[in-house]
Amino acid sequence: MHPVSFKGTFCISTPVLTEKNREKISKKSFQYHMKFKTINHKNDVNETTIWVPDSYDGKMEKLLNKLDIPYYYFNPAQRLDKQEIYSRIKMDELDSTLGFRQVEVDVEKLDNLLKLGKNYVAYKGIGGSMEKYANFKEFLHTKNTIEPPKVSLTRDEFGDVITKIEDGRHRFAVLRDMGLKKIPVRMTEDSENLAKEIELI
């Protein structure tokens, strides 16, 4: 079974939805295997957001047009400034006190190392949690600080370097899929030294 992919989101102002139209959309959400939720924005305007599987984008658009429901649509893979996102990736003070350092890694090199291990999240979130992958793409629109992925490097009994993402593998996958060439990550001093040896940083 192939994982369901969600490219974009339909956003509708909740007050314009009649109970009848909401029921119709709810039925379609079940039929189309959609994620359907109501969120409250900072400006206190209720908005219903609908995540539709890629193959049903056109059908949902036709349904909303047929019901004469105004909406706007955004694709999280687009309309994002990579440099702005990069600038928001920052380690907090607690990590510093715990001995972590923020270093910049080569995304392609790190990705190739991660493919050799377990729990690898491939393109579009395949192999991981599609929900976590989609949620982080949505989070990127909040303008909040992004916690750098935590990366560890150790040597096995044969002296080979084992590379893992201890926290943030979906974050890394989204940033990689967006095309970032380098990203900040958190490492201990020992991991950083190994990363330098293999020219990861």
ABEGO torsion letter per residue (X at the ends): XBBBBBABBBBBBAAABBAAAAAAAAAAAAAAGBBBBBBBBAAGBBBBBBBBBAAAAAAAAAAAAAAGBBBBBBBAABGBBAAAAAAABBBBAAAAAAGBBBBBBBAAAAAAAAAABBGBBBBGGBGBBAAAAAAAAAAAAAGBBBBBBBBBBBBBAAGBBBBBBABGAAAAAAAAAAGBABBBBBBBAAAAAAAAAAGAX
